[in-house]
């Protein structure tokens, strides 16, 4: 009713509008500790086609503002770990070859619980407080309801707004430390 529009986010959409998503990401995450904006070339190398082919189009979403700009996005993917580990033997998939389209059927055929990973969720600062974060989380849960058995949220600081929103449904948490040292 406020004019926001939600659309599934697939690999083609991500790649076709990569520059726009880069600008949105810079605005969304610019105040995070340690954030450094990437050049267009570096963003494309790190978050271009290689990332796009991993996205789950059923659960990834882009939220458009009433003016058509990107108000937020949520990137999700299946947990590809079982295909990447040494224990997969001859069925092990090189990371560079991994894709949602080719490997989701393999994960499903393994007949074990399928896990969805919430990789990145961001709302543009001008649209924070509008309920978009919760709406995008709901999109992921609704889209993945018949697909994923459980969910992980990746790399969320304990004071992150998304972490706060997910606490009610949280069943486990793992803590990791990030340390830095100046190299000379």
C-alpha positions as CSV (number, residue, x, y, z in Angstrom):
1,X,0.0,0.0,0.0
2,X,3.0,2.3,0.4
3,X,4.2,1.6,-3.1
4,X,7.0,-0.9,-2.4
5,X,7.3,-3.8,-4.9
6,X,9.0,-7.1,-4.2
7,X,10.5,-9.4,-6.9
8,X,12.3,-12.6,-6.8
9,X,16.0,-12.1,-7.4
10,X,17.6,-14.5,-9.8
11,X,21.1,-14.6,-11.3
12,X,20.1,-12.8,-14.5
13,X,18.6,-9.9,-12.6
14,X,21.6,-9.6,-10.3
15,X,24.1,-9.6,-13.2
16,X,22.0,-7.3,-15.4
17,X,21.8,-4.6,-12.7
18,X,25.1,-5.2,-10.9
19,X,26.1,-1.6,-10.9
20,X,22.8,-0.6,-9.3
21,X,23.2,-3.3,-6.7
22,X,26.8,-2.2,-6.0
23,X,25.6,1.4,-5.4
24,X,22.8,0.1,-3.1
25,X,25.2,-2.1,-1.2
26,X,27.6,0.8,-0.6
27,X,24.7,2.8,0.8
28,X,23.3,-0.1,2.9
29,X,26.6,-1.3,4.4
30,X,28.7,1.9,4.3
31,X,28.5,2.5,8.0
32,X,29.4,-1.0,9.0
33,X,32.8,-1.4,10.8
34,X,35.6,-2.1,8.4
35,X,33.4,-1.5,5.3
36,X,35.3,-0.3,2.3
37,X,33.5,0.4,-1.0
38,X,34.7,-1.6,-3.9
39,X,35.5,-0.4,-7.4
40,X,33.1,-1.5,-10.1
41,X,35.7,-4.0,-11.3
42,X,36.4,-5.4,-7.8
43,X,32.7,-5.7,-7.0
44,X,32.0,-7.6,-10.3
45,X,34.9,-9.9,-9.6
46,X,33.8,-10.7,-6.1
47,X,30.0,-10.5,-6.3
48,X,29.2,-10.8,-10.0
49,X,28.4,-13.9,-11.9
50,X,30.2,-16.2,-9.5
51,X,27.8,-15.2,-6.7
52,X,24.8,-14.9,-8.9
53,X,24.9,-18.5,-10.1
54,X,24.6,-19.6,-6.4
55,X,21.5,-17.6,-5.6
56,X,18.2,-19.3,-4.8
57,X,15.6,-17.5,-6.9
58,X,12.8,-18.9,-4.8
59,X,14.1,-17.2,-1.7
60,X,16.3,-14.3,-2.8
61,X,14.4,-11.0,-3.2
62,X,14.8,-7.4,-4.2
63,X,12.5,-4.7,-2.8
64,X,11.9,-1.7,-5.0
65,X,10.9,1.7,-3.6
66,X,7.9,3.6,-5.0
67,X,10.3,5.5,-7.3
68,X,11.7,2.3,-8.7
69,X,15.1,2.4,-6.9
70,X,16.4,-0.5,-4.9
71,X,15.2,-0.2,-1.3
72,X,16.7,-3.5,-0.2
73,X,17.7,-6.9,-1.1
74,X,18.1,-10.3,0.5
75,X,20.5,-12.9,-1.0
76,X,20.0,-16.5,-0.1
77,X,21.3,-19.8,-1.3
78,X,21.2,-23.5,-0.4
79,X,24.0,-24.8,1.8
80,X,26.3,-26.3,-0.8
81,X,28.8,-27.7,1.8
82,X,27.9,-31.4,1.3
83,X,29.0,-31.1,-2.4
84,X,32.3,-29.3,-1.6
85,X,33.7,-31.4,1.2
86,X,36.5,-34.0,0.6
87,X,34.1,-36.7,1.9
88,X,32.0,-36.2,-1.2
89,X,34.7,-38.3,-3.0
90,X,34.2,-38.5,-6.8
91,X,31.0,-36.5,-6.5
92,X,32.9,-33.5,-5.1
93,X,32.1,-30.3,-7.1
94,X,34.8,-27.7,-7.6
95,X,33.7,-24.4,-6.1
96,X,34.1,-22.6,-9.5
97,X,31.6,-25.1,-11.1
98,X,28.9,-24.8,-8.4
99,X,25.5,-23.4,-9.4
100,X,22.0,-23.4,-8.1
101,X,20.5,-24.6,-11.4
102,X,22.9,-27.6,-11.7
103,X,23.4,-28.6,-8.1
104,X,20.1,-28.0,-6.2
105,X,18.8,-31.3,-7.7
106,X,21.9,-33.1,-6.5
107,X,21.4,-31.7,-3.0
108,X,17.7,-32.8,-3.0
109,X,18.6,-36.3,-4.4
110,X,21.0,-36.8,-1.4
111,X,17.9,-37.2,0.7
112,X,19.2,-35.4,3.7
113,X,18.0,-32.2,5.3
114,X,18.3,-29.2,3.0
115,X,19.6,-26.0,4.6
116,X,19.0,-22.5,3.3
117,X,21.6,-19.8,4.0
118,X,20.6,-16.2,4.5
119,X,23.8,-14.6,3.1
120,X,23.1,-10.9,2.9
121,X,20.2,-8.7,3.8
122,X,20.3,-5.0,3.5
123,X,17.9,-2.0,3.5
124,X,18.8,1.3,2.0
125,X,19.1,3.9,4.9
126,X,16.3,6.0,3.5
127,X,13.9,3.1,3.8
128,X,14.9,1.7,7.2
129,X,12.1,1.5,9.6
130,X,9.6,0.7,6.8
131,X,9.3,-3.0,7.6
132,X,11.2,-4.1,4.5
133,X,13.7,-6.2,6.5
134,X,10.9,-8.3,8.0
135,X,9.0,-8.5,4.6
136,X,12.2,-9.8,2.8
137,X,12.8,-12.3,5.6
138,X,9.2,-13.5,5.2
139,X,9.6,-13.7,1.4
140,X,12.6,-16.1,2.0
141,X,10.8,-18.2,4.5
142,X,7.6,-18.4,2.4
143,X,9.6,-19.2,-0.8
144,X,11.7,-21.8,0.9
145,X,9.0,-23.4,3.1
146,X,8.6,-26.4,0.9
147,X,12.3,-26.6,0.0
148,X,14.5,-26.0,3.0
149,X,14.3,-28.0,6.2
150,X,16.2,-25.4,8.2
151,X,18.0,-22.0,7.9
152,X,21.3,-20.5,8.8
153,X,22.0,-16.7,8.8
154,X,25.6,-16.0,7.9
155,X,28.0,-13.5,9.4
156,X,25.6,-11.5,11.6
157,X,27.1,-9.4,14.5
158,X,25.3,-9.9,17.8
159,X,23.9,-6.3,17.7
160,X,22.7,-6.5,14.1
161,X,19.1,-5.6,13.5
162,X,18.5,-8.8,11.5
163,X,19.9,-10.9,14.4
164,X,17.4,-9.3,16.7
165,X,14.5,-10.1,14.4
166,X,15.6,-13.7,14.1
167,X,16.1,-14.4,17.8
168,X,12.6,-15.8,18.4
169,X,13.1,-18.6,15.9
170,X,16.8,-19.2,16.7
171,X,17.6,-22.7,17.8
172,X,21.4,-22.6,17.8
173,X,24.2,-20.0,17.5
174,X,27.9,-20.2,16.7
175,X,30.3,-17.4,17.6
176,X,33.4,-16.6,15.7
177,X,36.0,-13.9,16.4
178,X,37.6,-11.7,13.9
179,X,41.0,-10.5,14.6
180,X,43.4,-8.2,12.8
181,X,47.0,-7.4,12.9
182,X,49.0,-4.8,10.9
183,X,51.5,-6.5,8.7
184,X,54.7,-4.5,7.9
